[in-house]
Structures are given as structure tokens and as C-alpha cells.
Amino acid sequence: MSMFRSKKFDLGCFANVKTIRDHSKRKAFEAFEPERQALRYVIRNTTLPARTRAIAQLQLAGTHCYTRSTQIRNRCLMGGKGRGILRDFKLSRFNFRLQALAGNIPGVKKASW
Amino acid sequence: MAVPRARLLELMKAQCQLFSTTFNPERVRTGNKILRQRLRGPALAAYYPRKGPDLLDLQREVDDLGLLVDNDEADDRLEHIAALKLRGKSAPKKKKGPSTESKHK
């Protein structure tokens, strides 16, 4: 959502609308995480009155979807692809292969035996 | 020899006081598990590299000194656009002011 997008472009890698969106979601999650955790604590605390916990549940359910961690998806830094990402390198499998064969990734070489 | 439960509880309580842990014999769910969790936000938000200063920023910095930064890429682009414009192939002009009809209705 546009209200979570930074006013000034701040991505230093490949950028398309999907990576920008994912970046905004990450920043929104970071900003709202303490609030979410507080609500989660109230909900899980059985010593609190049921009404308080129910209100907290409603509040948590009412938060914007961008503040949820489940919205975040690792994307390729070089192509923005959302599938087949190697977590250690933050690259999609094909970009990883290209970079590895070109020798741009230290410590990675093609297996041969 | 069976030890009475009350005595065991006392022992537990003393233990908890000594080692400053929570005394919770009924095992009530207090949600402390949530408070113990570390915040994942900073790590997740650092996934994409942030934009560093580029030539345009440098130009902006030295503008006051009356200096010019050689930015080949930008010059090439502007030259290309100027050539397109001469041939009448450039992008159309932007509309001025907000449009009266809203797209999202």
C-alpha cells in the first residue's frame, strides 16, 4: 500500500514493483512488530480478563496486512523473482548459477568428481 | 517415604525466589513466551541492500561550489531523449493539474 512505501526510493538492488512492495512490507512489519507482540502477549495471557483479551484479538485482526510477517517473501536481489530463491545468497537459482559460474560468489564452485 | 505436596511447593517457591524465576505451580499460561521472543523486524528489514549515494547526489553536494560532475550515463540518456524529441518520437507531455475524472470509482 502506498502509505507504507518510502517517499524516497531507497532500494540498492534490482527494483520492480514487487521488490519495492516486499521492501515496504518488511519495513512496515519492523515498525509494527512491538505493537503486534504486545497484542499477542495480551491474547495469550490467560490471567487477564476475557474481555481485554477479546479486544486485543480484534485489534490484532484489524491491523493492516502489511504489518504481518507472513506477507514477507524473499525475492531475488538480481531479478526480483519470488520462487526458487537460495536463502544464503538471496538469489534465484538461475541467477545464482550465472553468478557462481562467473566466479562472483566466493567459495562456490561447480561440483565435479 | 512420600513427601507432602505442600512441602514440595514450598521448596519450589524457595527455588524460584533464589534463582529469580517465575513461580507458577498451576502452569497457567501467562504469555511470557511472547515476551521472551526476539524481534525479527530488523533482520527482515535488512534483506534488501539500501541505495547508497550516486552521482546525482554528488552533483547536488557540489552544486554550491559551481562544480560539474561528469555523469556519462545520464548524459547519454538525455542525448538519446533529445534525439527522439527531434524526430517527434518522445513521450507525450504530462497532464497539468489533477484530472477531473477519478480513475478509482
Backbone of each chain as ProteinMPNN parsed JSONL, in Angstrom:
{"seq_chain_A": "MSMFRSKKFDLGCFANVKTIRDHSKRKAFEAFEPERQALRYVIRNTTLPARTRAIAQLQLAGTHCYTRSTQIRNRCLMGGKGRGILRDFKLSRFNFRLQALAGNIPGVKKASW", "coords_chain_A": {"N_chain_A": [[0.839, -1.2, 0.0], [0.36, 2.281, -0.643], [0.811, 4.0, 1.462], [2.703, 2.848, 3.032], [4.932, 2.818, 1.515], [8.215, 4.085, 1.003], [8.929, 7.566, 0.88], [11.063, 8.405, -0.514], [12.948, 6.794, -2.963], [14.599, 3.869, -2.01], [15.975, 1.521, -2.6], [18.739, -0.541, -3.196], [19.216, -2.484, -5.041], [18.207, -4.671, -7.751], [15.131, -3.438, -8.858], [11.711, -3.793, -9.009], [8.146, -3.446, -9.188], [7.324, -5.413, -7.467], [9.482, -6.059, -5.785], [9.789, -3.625, -4.546], [7.394, -3.437, -3.218], [7.598, -5.616, -1.491], [9.73, -4.789, 0.035], [8.604, -2.547, 1.281], [6.726, -3.87, 2.826], [8.362, -5.267, 4.567], [9.516, -3.184, 5.999], [7.261, -2.071, 7.143], [6.447, -4.175, 8.73], [8.579, -4.261, 10.514], [8.238, -1.83, 11.815], [5.816, -2.152, 13.131], [6.109, -4.341, 14.72], [6.665, -4.462, 17.617], [4.192, -3.579, 18.625], [2.448, -5.532, 17.65], [3.465, -7.771, 18.979], [2.921, -7.081, 21.586], [0.142, -7.123, 21.583], [-0.215, -9.799, 21.003], [0.825, -10.901, 23.289], [-1.045, -10.078, 25.212], [-3.223, -11.481, 24.304], [-2.469, -14.147, 24.663], [-2.178, -14.307, 27.367], [-3.586, -15.828, 29.957], [-4.309, -14.95, 32.414], [-5.388, -12.496, 32.286], [-8.418, -10.493, 32.04], [-11.189, -11.867, 30.194], [-12.465, -10.18, 28.458], [-10.655, -8.124, 27.857], [-8.779, -9.629, 26.497], [-10.236, -10.475, 24.304], [-10.73, -8.069, 23.026], [-8.145, -7.387, 22.34], [-7.646, -9.408, 20.54], [-9.377, -8.71, 18.474], [-8.254, -6.288, 17.777], [-5.742, -7.078, 16.853], [-6.481, -8.603, 14.689], [-7.461, -6.602, 13.166], [-5.342, -5.116, 12.261], [-3.246, -3.747, 9.661], [-2.602, -5.627, 6.674], [-0.018, -5.443, 5.755], [1.554, -5.322, 7.963], [2.032, -7.826, 8.783], [4.061, -10.702, 9.278], [3.801, -12.818, 7.6], [3.355, -11.866, 5.127], [5.682, -11.278, 3.996], [8.134, -12.069, 1.614], [10.932, -13.749, 0.458], [12.861, -12.375, -2.082], [14.536, -12.416, -5.283], [17.64, -10.744, -5.484], [18.708, -9.913, -7.825], [16.94, -10.244, -9.876], [14.398, -10.045, -8.975], [12.723, -12.194, -8.784], [10.345, -14.421, -7.238], [10.367, -17.058, -6.629], [12.138, -20.124, -6.007], [14.41, -19.256, -4.583], [17.635, -19.048, -3.275], [18.327, -19.018, -0.01], [20.699, -18.379, 1.355], [22.139, -16.874, -0.447], [20.432, -15.032, -1.435], [19.495, -15.078, -3.995], [17.869, -16.002, -7.063], [17.582, -19.342, -8.364], [18.584, -19.524, -10.962], [19.944, -17.089, -11.405], [21.784, -17.389, -9.403], [23.26, -19.517, -10.392], [24.371, -18.398, -12.697], [25.973, -16.358, -11.574], [27.628, -17.856, -9.944], [29.004, -19.457, -11.782], [30.337, -17.478, -13.094], [32.118, -16.83, -11.211], [31.589, -14.969, -9.254], [30.675, -15.408, -6.74], [32.075, -15.947, -3.754], [33.743, -18.89, -2.73], [32.113, -20.726, -3.934], [31.873, -23.322, -6.179], [31.595, -25.21, -9.217], [30.445, -28.478, -8.902], [32.367, -31.383, -9.402], [33.308, -34.635, -10.01]], "CA_chain_A": [[0.0, 0.0, 0.0], [1.219, 3.439, -0.884], [1.174, 4.721, 2.691], [3.871, 2.207, 3.633], [6.075, 2.983, 0.618], [9.03, 5.219, 1.425], [8.719, 8.709, -0.008], [12.237, 8.479, -1.376], [13.345, 5.452, -3.386], [15.757, 3.504, -1.188], [16.458, 0.164, -2.873], [20.035, -0.517, -3.861], [19.374, -3.664, -5.895], [17.186, -4.709, -8.797], [13.857, -2.992, -8.289], [10.469, -3.678, -9.764], [7.072, -3.121, -8.238], [7.175, -6.478, -6.461], [10.525, -5.929, -4.751], [9.504, -2.402, -3.779], [6.274, -3.778, -2.337], [8.099, -6.503, -0.436], [10.563, -3.945, 0.905], [7.687, -1.755, 2.103], [6.121, -4.771, 3.807], [9.366, -5.563, 5.587], [9.684, -2.02, 6.87], [6.026, -1.934, 7.913], [6.479, -5.208, 9.774], [9.554, -3.847, 11.531], [7.699, -0.711, 12.587], [4.662, -2.53, 13.941], [6.326, -5.611, 15.426], [6.435, -4.376, 19.065], [2.75, -3.468, 18.867], [1.871, -6.86, 17.409], [3.89, -8.682, 20.041], [2.189, -6.694, 22.794], [-1.219, -7.648, 21.441], [-0.126, -11.257, 21.099], [1.033, -11.214, 24.706], [-2.326, -9.912, 25.904], [-4.125, -12.558, 23.882], [-2.031, -15.44, 25.211], [-2.104, -14.27, 28.827], [-4.889, -16.28, 30.455], [-4.629, -14.317, 33.691], [-6.085, -11.234, 32.026], [-9.857, -10.7, 31.825], [-11.528, -12.366, 28.854], [-12.878, -9.069, 27.603], [-9.426, -7.482, 27.379], [-8.141, -10.497, 25.505], [-11.051, -10.468, 23.086], [-10.488, -6.779, 22.355], [-6.814, -7.477, 21.74], [-7.771, -10.273, 19.357], [-9.993, -7.925, 17.403], [-7.279, -5.278, 17.339], [-4.692, -7.742, 16.071], [-7.079, -8.992, 13.406], [-7.761, -5.393, 12.411], [-4.136, -4.428, 11.784], [-3.069, -3.816, 8.213], [-1.955, -6.889, 6.292], [1.411, -5.213, 5.516], [2.297, -5.436, 9.22], [2.14, -9.251, 9.119], [5.306, -11.28, 8.756], [3.506, -13.822, 6.579], [3.286, -11.188, 3.837], [7.043, -11.079, 3.515], [8.632, -13.183, 0.82], [12.284, -13.497, -0.037], [12.897, -12.222, -3.539], [15.891, -12.394, -5.849], [18.203, -9.392, -5.494], [19.155, -9.531, -9.158], [15.877, -10.305, -10.871], [13.105, -9.834, -8.344], [11.871, -13.395, -8.813], [9.869, -14.799, -5.911], [10.401, -18.51, -6.419], [13.436, -20.749, -6.224], [15.439, -18.371, -4.048], [18.565, -19.652, -2.319], [18.285, -18.07, 1.106], [22.044, -17.946, 1.735], [22.699, -15.94, -1.416], [19.349, -14.118, -1.795], [19.411, -15.064, -5.454], [17.09, -17.089, -7.627], [18.504, -20.431, -8.694], [19.274, -19.286, -12.234], [20.923, -16.014, -11.194], [22.855, -17.965, -8.587], [24.107, -20.332, -11.27], [25.153, -17.493, -13.549], [26.983, -15.677, -10.763], [28.595, -18.841, -9.457], [29.861, -19.847, -12.901], [31.197, -16.33, -13.405], [33.089, -16.676, -10.13], [31.293, -13.781, -8.447], [30.266, -15.794, -5.384], [33.244, -16.578, -3.159], [33.582, -20.181, -2.081], [31.191, -21.603, -4.648], [32.354, -23.778, -7.478], [30.802, -26.289, -9.793], [30.89, -29.785, -8.42], [32.821, -32.309, -10.445], [34.128, -35.705, -9.438]], "C_chain_A": [[0.869, 1.242, 0.0], [1.623, 4.131, 0.409], [2.381, 4.101, 3.364], [5.11, 2.384, 2.776], [6.875, 4.201, 1.064], [8.884, 6.341, 0.404], [9.883, 8.823, -0.989], [12.662, 7.053, -1.698], [14.614, 5.032, -2.643], [16.216, 2.07, -1.407], [17.761, 0.234, -3.649], [20.267, -1.711, -4.755], [18.367, -3.569, -7.029], [15.842, -4.318, -8.194], [12.766, -3.105, -9.342], [9.365, -3.506, -8.734], [6.979, -4.165, -7.128], [8.241, -6.37, -5.375], [10.273, -4.687, -3.903], [8.398, -2.681, -2.763], [6.769, -4.63, -1.166], [8.944, -5.715, 0.568], [9.675, -3.114, 1.835], [7.074, -2.622, 3.194], [7.105, -5.07, 4.925], [9.499, -4.396, 6.557], [8.438, -1.805, 7.733], [6.003, -2.955, 9.043], [7.419, -4.795, 10.9], [8.955, -2.759, 12.429], [6.604, -1.166, 13.548], [4.903, -3.764, 14.793], [6.125, -5.495, 16.942], [4.95, -4.327, 19.417], [2.076, -4.832, 18.715], [2.21, -7.812, 18.54], [3.151, -8.368, 21.336], [0.774, -7.254, 22.744], [-1.224, -9.163, 21.603], [0.051, -11.695, 22.555], [-0.28, -11.129, 25.465], [-3.258, -11.069, 25.567], [-3.762, -13.881, 24.561], [-2.071, -15.477, 26.725], [-3.472, -14.624, 29.422], [-5.248, -15.665, 31.8], [-5.356, -12.989, 33.506], [-7.57, -11.499, 31.809], [-10.169, -11.045, 30.371], [-11.863, -11.226, 27.905], [-11.657, -8.37, 26.996], [-8.802, -8.316, 26.266], [-8.917, -10.5, 24.204], [-10.834, -9.181, 22.299], [-9.139, -6.812, 21.653], [-6.853, -8.336, 20.483], [-8.336, -9.49, 18.182], [-9.005, -6.895, 16.858], [-6.218, -5.901, 16.442], [-5.228, -8.13, 14.696], [-7.324, -7.773, 12.532], [-6.547, -4.657, 11.897], [-3.99, -4.634, 10.279], [-2.284, -5.06, 7.831], [-0.452, -6.686, 6.065], [2.227, -5.365, 6.797], [2.438, -6.891, 9.655], [3.405, -9.831, 8.522], [5.021, -12.269, 7.642], [3.418, -13.198, 5.193], [4.652, -11.082, 3.188], [7.496, -12.314, 2.753], [10.019, -12.815, 0.333], [12.257, -13.423, -1.553], [14.341, -12.105, -3.994], [16.393, -10.959, -5.914], [18.562, -8.953, -6.91], [18.037, -9.555, -10.187], [14.497, -10.126, -10.297], [12.209, -11.052, -8.333], [11.526, -13.83, -7.393], [9.932, -16.277, -5.637], [11.801, -19.03, -6.673], [14.572, -19.881, -5.755], [16.327, -19.162, -3.095], [18.758, -18.639, -1.2], [19.68, -17.519, 1.416], [22.58, -16.869, 0.805], [21.685, -14.886, -1.841], [19.208, -13.997, -3.305], [18.5, -16.188, -5.908], [18.065, -18.127, -8.173], [19.269, -20.164, -9.996], [20.325, -18.175, -12.087], [22.088, -16.512, -10.354], [23.815, -18.736, -9.473], [24.996, -19.44, -12.13], [26.296, -16.855, -12.76], [28.063, -16.65, -10.3], [29.541, -19.242, -10.573], [30.804, -18.714, -13.272], [32.225, -16.076, -12.307], [32.836, -15.486, -9.245], [30.899, -14.12, -7.012], [31.428, -16.547, -4.746], [32.887, -17.927, -2.537], [32.64, -21.121, -2.778], [31.828, -22.023, -5.946], [31.563, -24.979, -7.937], [31.362, -27.619, -9.345], [31.3, -30.66, -9.59], [33.666, -33.381, -9.791], [34.044, -36.933, -10.293]], "O_chain_A": [[1.963, 1.258, 0.564], [2.666, 4.783, 0.458], [3.026, 4.751, 4.187], [6.223, 2.133, 3.238], [6.305, 5.22, 1.454], [8.733, 6.089, -0.791], [9.723, 9.269, -2.126], [12.727, 6.203, -0.809], [15.602, 5.767, -2.648], [16.786, 1.459, -0.502], [17.877, 0.969, -4.63], [21.394, -1.943, -5.192], [17.751, -2.525, -7.243], [15.465, -4.818, -7.135], [12.896, -2.566, -10.441], [9.635, -3.429, -7.536], [6.606, -3.852, -5.997], [7.953, -6.562, -4.194], [10.51, -4.691, -2.695], [8.45, -2.232, -1.617], [6.411, -4.398, -0.011], [8.88, -5.943, 1.776], [9.958, -2.991, 3.027], [6.916, -2.186, 4.334], [6.727, -5.121, 6.095], [9.583, -4.585, 7.77], [8.536, -1.412, 8.896], [5.595, -2.651, 10.164], [7.106, -4.953, 12.08], [9.144, -2.769, 13.645], [6.478, -0.63, 14.649], [4.006, -4.199, 15.515], [5.466, -6.359, 17.52], [4.508, -4.952, 20.381], [1.25, -5.23, 19.536], [1.357, -8.567, 19.008], [2.796, -9.272, 22.093], [0.27, -7.791, 23.731], [-2.105, -9.735, 22.245], [-0.494, -12.71, 22.991], [-0.594, -12.006, 26.269], [-3.985, -11.57, 26.424], [-4.64, -14.637, 24.978], [-2.007, -16.554, 27.318], [-4.398, -13.814, 29.391], [-6.369, -15.836, 32.279], [-5.879, -12.426, 34.467], [-7.949, -12.608, 31.433], [-9.504, -10.578, 29.446], [-11.584, -11.293, 26.708], [-11.621, -8.067, 25.804], [-8.36, -7.794, 25.242], [-8.327, -10.524, 23.123], [-10.763, -9.194, 21.07], [-8.996, -6.334, 20.527], [-6.186, -8.041, 19.492], [-7.851, -9.586, 17.055], [-8.927, -6.659, 15.652], [-5.842, -5.338, 15.414], [-4.541, -8.007, 13.682], [-7.388, -7.882, 11.308], [-6.686, -3.674, 11.17], [-4.542, -5.574, 9.707], [-1.406, -5.499, 8.573], [0.316, -7.642, 6.167], [3.447, -5.519, 6.74], [2.905, -7.169, 10.76], [3.781, -9.497, 7.399], [5.896, -12.541, 6.82], [3.406, -13.913, 4.191], [4.769, -10.829, 1.989], [7.274, -13.447, 3.181], [10.25, -11.704, -0.146], [11.702, -14.295, -2.223], [15.237, -11.753, -3.227], [15.669, -10.061, -6.343], [18.706, -7.759, -7.172], [18.164, -8.956, -11.254], [13.518, -10.061, -11.042], [11.053, -10.965, -7.917], [12.31, -13.635, -6.464], [9.593, -16.722, -4.54], [12.56, -18.454, -7.453], [15.592, -19.767, -6.435], [15.831, -19.862, -2.213], [19.283, -17.547, -1.415], [19.829, -16.332, 1.706], [23.389, -16.038, 1.219], [22.043, -13.938, -2.54], [18.846, -12.942, -3.825], [18.369, -17.205, -5.227], [19.233, -17.825, -8.416], [20.439, -20.523, -10.125], [21.447, -18.3, -12.578], [23.234, -16.113, -10.563], [25.033, -18.627, -9.329], [26.194, -19.68, -12.277], [27.438, -16.818, -13.219], [29.248, -16.318, -10.267], [30.746, -19.36, -10.351], [31.931, -18.95, -13.709], [33.096, -15.218, -12.448], [33.743, -15.023, -8.554], [30.8, -13.232, -6.165], [31.735, -17.667, -5.154], [31.845, -18.071, -1.897], [32.381, -22.214, -2.276], [32.273, -21.184, -6.729], [30.939, -25.676, -7.136], [32.567, -27.864, -9.396], [30.652, -30.668, -10.637], [34.633, -33.075, -9.093], [34.666, -37.947, -9.979]]}, "seq_chain_B": "MAVPRARLLELMKAQCQLFSTTFNPERVRTGNKILRQRLRGPALAAYYPRKGPDLLDLQREVDDLGLLVDNDEADDRLEHIAALKLRGKSAPKKKKGPSTESKHK", "coords_chain_B": {"N_chain_B": [[9.204, -43.096, 51.55], [6.771, -40.748, 51.376], [6.734, -37.407, 50.261], [4.879, -34.616, 51.352], [2.694, -32.677, 49.195], [2.419, -29.934, 49.648], [4.773, -29.314, 50.895], [6.623, -29.777, 48.927], [5.86, -27.807, 47.171], [6.553, -25.557, 48.597], [9.28, -25.833, 48.604], [9.742, -25.496, 45.879], [8.951, -22.88, 45.568], [10.804, -21.526, 47.1], [13.045, -22.148, 45.634], [12.454, -20.766, 43.269], [12.485, -18.155, 44.177], [15.102, -17.937, 44.89], [16.539, -18.308, 42.496], [15.426, -16.396, 40.993], [13.207, -16.996, 39.196], [9.991, -17.532, 37.614], [7.349, -18.35, 39.753], [5.092, -20.737, 39.219], [3.006, -22.86, 39.856], [0.6, -23.961, 38.963], [0.844, -23.959, 36.329], [-0.14, -21.915, 34.676], [-1.042, -20.217, 31.694], [0.806, -17.546, 30.851], [1.66, -16.061, 28.807], [4.265, -15.273, 28.666], [6.042, -16.353, 26.991], [5.799, -15.021, 24.582], [6.901, -12.571, 25.228], [9.479, -13.286, 25.609], [10.429, -13.787, 23.11], [12.634, -12.838, 20.471], [12.855, -9.776, 18.598], [12.094, -9.844, 15.209], [12.059, -8.05, 13.241], [14.19, -6.078, 12.539], [16.125, -7.76, 11.329], [14.705, -8.828, 9.183], [14.016, -6.553, 7.763], [16.424, -5.795, 6.798], [16.947, -7.15, 4.505], [17.018, -6.404, 1.742], [19.565, -4.599, 0.008], [20.317, -1.208, 0.809], [19.925, 1.903, -0.963], [22.834, 3.557, -1.93], [24.828, 6.626, -1.943], [24.742, 8.289, -5.108], [25.866, 9.457, -8.373], [24.228, 11.619, -8.925], [23.566, 12.551, -6.402], [26.062, 13.382, -5.587], [26.467, 15.457, -7.397], [24.516, 17.228, -6.493], [25.614, 17.866, -4.047], [27.947, 19.278, -4.718], [27.015, 21.391, -6.119], [26.802, 23.964, -5.031], [29.399, 24.817, -5.022], [29.817, 25.347, -7.587], [30.631, 23.336, -9.294], [30.88, 20.705, -11.769], [29.72, 17.441, -12.193], [30.88, 14.665, -13.964], [28.699, 12.748, -15.568], [28.308, 10.15, -17.306], [26.387, 8.238, -18.028], [23.882, 9.466, -17.494], [24.114, 11.63, -19.204], [24.226, 10.365, -21.698], [21.663, 9.321, -21.771], [20.042, 11.61, -21.724], [20.817, 12.739, -24.112], [19.934, 10.83, -25.915], [17.185, 11.048, -25.517], [16.804, 13.647, -26.368], [17.374, 13.332, -29.069], [15.3, 11.658, -29.823], [13.191, 13.389, -29.434], [13.608, 15.284, -31.369], [12.915, 13.821, -33.588], [10.3, 13.596, -33.126], [9.442, 11.477, -31.567], [9.3, 11.179, -28.877], [8.203, 10.815, -25.401], [4.794, 11.638, -24.58], [3.608, 14.881, -23.394], [3.214, 15.583, -19.907], [0.076, 15.637, -18.188], [-1.389, 18.647, -16.953], [-2.051, 19.598, -13.623], [-4.525, 18.103, -11.412], [-6.569, 15.464, -12.685], [-10.009, 15.795, -13.625], [-11.74, 13.642, -13.738], [-11.87, 10.822, -11.746], [-9.975, 7.875, -11.659], [-10.31, 5.743, -9.974], [-13.124, 4.708, -9.199]], "CA_chain_B": [[8.545, -42.046, 52.336], [6.226, -39.749, 50.451], [6.816, -36.015, 50.715], [3.608, -33.946, 51.048], [2.749, -31.743, 48.047], [2.609, -28.57, 50.146], [6.2, -29.157, 51.211], [7.296, -29.68, 47.62], [5.564, -26.485, 46.618], [7.382, -24.607, 49.337], [10.647, -25.974, 48.074], [9.76, -24.887, 44.54], [8.833, -21.438, 45.728], [12.109, -21.06, 47.564], [13.928, -22.269, 44.479], [12.14, -19.688, 42.333], [12.965, -16.909, 44.769], [16.566, -17.962, 44.896], [17.083, -18.165, 41.146], [14.571, -15.383, 40.361], [12.355, -17.483, 38.11], [8.579, -17.339, 37.944], [6.717, -19.45, 40.477], [3.816, -20.952, 38.541], [2.77, -24.292, 40.059], [-0.576, -24.437, 38.196], [1.241, -23.867, 34.908], [-1.05, -21.001, 33.988], [-0.406, -19.613, 30.515], [0.909, -16.11, 31.109], [2.091, -15.379, 27.588], [5.642, -14.795, 28.761], [6.74, -16.887, 25.823], [5.812, -13.961, 23.564], [7.83, -11.518, 25.658], [10.847, -13.789, 25.508], [10.847, -13.869, 21.709], [13.389, -11.697, 19.954], [12.198, -9.072, 17.493], [12.668, -10.289, 13.936], [11.909, -6.963, 12.272], [15.424, -5.516, 11.989], [16.786, -8.707, 10.429], [13.903, -8.972, 7.963], [14.038, -5.295, 7.014], [17.758, -5.598, 6.219], [17.131, -8.134, 3.427], [17.45, -5.731, 0.516], [20.565, -3.545, 0.239], [19.771, 0.137, 0.639], [20.565, 2.71, -2.001], [23.892, 4.43, -1.449], [24.909, 7.873, -2.715], [25.131, 8.112, -6.508], [26.464, 10.648, -8.987], [23.293, 12.745, -8.799], [23.732, 13.091, -5.041], [27.347, 14.098, -5.584], [26.234, 16.72, -8.111], [23.752, 18.097, -5.601], [26.52, 18.316, -2.983], [28.952, 20.231, -5.194], [26.346, 22.44, -6.88], [27.088, 25.267, -4.425], [30.77, 25.206, -5.349], [29.871, 25.616, -9.016], [31.34, 22.243, -9.976], [30.049, 19.805, -12.565], [30.127, 16.037, -12.129], [30.749, 14.003, -15.254], [27.809, 11.594, -15.429], [28.179, 9.688, -18.691], [25.126, 7.517, -18.238], [22.776, 10.426, -17.557], [24.29, 12.438, -20.423], [23.807, 9.527, -22.826], [20.206, 9.191, -21.732], [19.444, 12.883, -22.128], [21.112, 12.894, -25.536], [19.026, 9.914, -26.597], [15.837, 11.622, -25.438], [16.782, 14.83, -27.236], [17.312, 12.848, -30.447], [13.926, 11.18, -30.026], [12.316, 14.559, -29.467], [13.797, 15.902, -32.687], [12.184, 13.029, -34.564], [8.903, 13.552, -32.724], [9.141, 10.134, -31.064], [9.482, 11.13, -27.426], [6.988, 10.592, -24.623], [3.904, 12.802, -24.589], [3.738, 15.764, -22.236], [2.374, 15.236, -18.748], [-1.104, 16.484, -17.973], [-1.173, 19.624, -15.878], [-3.114, 19.618, -12.618], [-5.222, 16.831, -11.213], [-7.646, 15.259, -13.641], [-11.316, 15.941, -13.005], [-12.336, 12.336, -13.567], [-11.022, 9.915, -10.96], [-9.955, 6.516, -12.221], [-10.722, 4.747, -8.98], [-14.502, 4.997, -8.723]], "C_chain_B": [[8.091, -40.921, 51.414], [6.316, -38.363, 51.066], [5.488, -35.341, 50.39], [3.784, -32.866, 49.982], [3.037, -30.315, 48.518], [4.089, -28.296, 50.391], [7.007, -28.989, 49.93], [7.104, -28.301, 47.009], [6.415, -25.414, 47.288], [8.805, -24.612, 48.818], [10.769, -25.275, 46.717], [9.763, -23.362, 44.629], [10.186, -20.844, 46.153], [13.123, -21.075, 46.427], [13.745, -21.077, 43.533], [12.642, -18.355, 42.875], [14.47, -16.806, 44.634], [17.123, -17.657, 43.514], [16.286, -17.165, 40.318], [13.924, -15.884, 39.066], [10.911, -17.369, 38.573], [8.029, -18.571, 38.638], [5.316, -19.636, 39.922], [3.445, -22.423, 38.651], [1.589, -24.826, 39.254], [-0.293, -24.447, 36.698], [0.222, -23.052, 34.11], [-0.316, -20.386, 32.804], [-0.388, -18.101, 30.686], [1.372, -15.344, 29.878], [3.51, -14.858, 27.647], [6.5, -15.269, 27.593], [6.869, -15.813, 24.737], [6.846, -12.901, 23.935], [9.271, -11.972, 25.515], [11.357, -13.803, 24.066], [11.64, -12.626, 21.313], [12.623, -11.053, 18.813], [12.898, -9.454, 16.192], [12.707, -9.162, 12.916], [13.21, -6.445, 11.687], [16.121, -6.438, 11.002], [16.032, -8.815, 9.115], [13.998, -7.716, 7.107], [15.39, -5.062, 6.35], [17.997, -6.519, 5.035], [17.659, -7.471, 2.152], [18.52, -4.696, 0.832], [19.948, -2.171, -0.015], [20.574, 0.898, -0.402], [21.63, 3.604, -1.366], [23.903, 5.729, -2.23], [25.339, 7.588, -4.151], [25.633, 9.447, -7.072], [25.551, 11.867, -8.861], [23.419, 13.4, -7.427], [25.013, 13.906, -4.948], [27.196, 15.462, -6.253], [25.527, 17.723, -7.212], [24.658, 18.68, -4.515], [27.424, 19.444, -3.466], [28.339, 21.36, -6.01], [26.712, 23.832, -6.364], [28.472, 25.767, -4.801], [30.917, 25.523, -6.831], [30.623, 24.564, -9.793], [30.359, 21.377, -10.748], [30.586, 18.392, -12.432], [29.885, 15.39, -13.482], [29.93, 12.732, -15.074], [27.479, 11.085, -16.825], [26.823, 9.057, -18.961], [23.957, 8.478, -18.405], [22.874, 11.256, -18.834], [23.824, 11.665, -21.644], [22.289, 9.47, -22.917], [19.546, 10.486, -22.227], [19.646, 13.123, -23.623], [20.147, 12.065, -26.374], [17.62, 10.502, -26.633], [15.726, 12.833, -26.351], [16.659, 14.419, -28.699], [15.905, 12.372, -30.772], [12.984, 12.358, -30.225], [12.391, 15.231, -30.841], [12.986, 15.15, -33.737], [10.702, 12.937, -34.228], [8.497, 12.213, -32.151], [9.223, 10.056, -29.536], [8.127, 10.947, -26.729], [6.104, 11.821, -24.652], [4.065, 13.618, -23.316], [2.796, 15.326, -21.128], [1.184, 16.169, -18.692], [-0.813, 17.464, -16.855], [-2.35, 19.606, -14.913], [-3.794, 18.272, -12.484], [-6.375, 16.699, -12.186], [-8.984, 15.325, -12.917], [-11.975, 14.586, -12.772], [-11.37, 11.451, -12.798], [-11.133, 8.515, -11.547], [-10.564, 5.517, -11.25], [-12.102, 5.086, -8.442], [-15.346, 3.754, -8.873]], "O_chain_B": [[8.894, -40.246, 50.771], [6.011, -38.171, 52.243], [5.003, -35.469, 49.266], [4.835, -32.235, 49.867], [3.792, -29.579, 47.883], [4.588, -27.201, 50.132], [7.935, -28.183, 49.852], [8.014, -27.711, 46.427], [6.923, -24.497, 46.642], [9.437, -23.573, 48.624], [11.74, -24.572, 46.439], [10.459, -22.665, 43.891], [10.633, -19.82, 45.639], [13.937, -20.164, 46.273], [14.708, -20.469, 43.066], [13.161, -17.527, 42.127], [15.028, -15.756, 44.315], [18.05, -16.861, 43.365], [16.442, -17.09, 39.099], [14.072, -15.286, 38.0], [10.633, -17.142, 39.75], [8.216, -19.695, 38.174], [4.446, -18.79, 40.129], [3.548, -23.164, 37.673], [1.565, -26.004, 38.897], [-1.118, -24.902, 35.905], [-0.212, -23.446, 33.027], [0.872, -20.072, 32.888], [-1.434, -17.453, 30.668], [1.465, -14.117, 29.905], [3.926, -14.087, 26.782], [7.525, -14.675, 27.257], [7.896, -15.706, 24.066], [7.572, -12.398, 23.078], [10.175, -11.159, 25.325], [12.565, -13.828, 23.828], [11.354, -11.515, 21.761], [11.832, -11.713, 18.138], [14.123, -9.396, 16.085], [13.313, -9.298, 11.853], [13.342, -6.37, 10.465], [16.642, -5.994, 9.979], [16.645, -8.887, 8.05], [14.053, -7.796, 5.88], [15.504, -4.234, 5.446], [19.138, -6.663, 4.595], [18.635, -7.934, 1.563], [18.402, -3.981, 1.827], [19.156, -1.997, -0.941], [21.731, 0.585, -0.682], [21.366, 4.312, -0.394], [23.058, 5.919, -3.105], [26.203, 6.743, -4.385], [25.799, 10.426, -6.343], [26.02, 12.995, -8.71], [23.386, 14.624, -7.297], [25.055, 14.966, -4.324], [27.707, 16.474, -5.772], [25.88, 18.901, -7.168], [24.499, 19.832, -4.11], [27.652, 20.426, -2.759], [29.065, 22.201, -6.539], [26.908, 24.762, -7.147], [28.706, 26.972, -4.892], [31.991, 25.916, -7.288], [31.196, 24.859, -10.842], [29.17, 21.32, -10.432], [31.793, 18.175, -12.549], [28.818, 15.548, -14.076], [30.407, 11.755, -14.497], [26.51, 11.519, -17.448], [26.194, 9.312, -19.988], [23.147, 8.34, -19.322], [21.864, 11.554, -19.472], [23.133, 12.199, -22.512], [21.712, 9.561, -24.0], [18.62, 10.457, -23.038], [18.763, 13.64, -24.308], [19.62, 12.521, -27.389], [16.947, 10.455, -27.662], [14.712, 13.035, -27.019], [15.946, 15.055, -29.476], [15.38, 12.642, -31.852], [12.095, 12.324, -31.076], [11.386, 15.679, -31.393], [12.437, 15.753, -34.659], [9.935, 12.29, -34.94], [7.327, 11.839, -32.234], [9.213, 8.961, -28.974], [7.071, 10.927, -27.362], [6.609, 12.94, -24.739], [4.577, 13.137, -22.305], [1.725, 14.772, -21.38], [1.262, 17.331, -19.092], [-0.078, 17.151, -15.919], [-3.507, 19.599, -15.333], [-3.652, 17.405, -13.346], [-7.072, 17.669, -12.484], [-9.086, 14.959, -11.746], [-12.668, 14.378, -11.776], [-10.197, 11.342, -13.152], [-12.217, 8.038, -11.882], [-11.244, 4.571, -11.651], [-12.237, 5.675, -7.37], [-16.53, 3.767, -8.537]]}, "name": "protein", "num_of_chains": 2, "seq": "MSMFRSKKFDLGCFANVKTIRDHSKRKAFEAFEPERQALRYVIRNTTLPARTRAIAQLQLAGTHCYTRSTQIRNRCLMGGKGRGILRDFKLSRFNFRLQALAGNIPGVKKASWMAVPRARLLELMKAQCQLFSTTFNPERVRTGNKILRQRLRGPALAAYYPRKGPDLLDLQREVDDLGLLVDNDEADDRLEHIAALKLRGKSAPKKKKGPSTESKHK"}
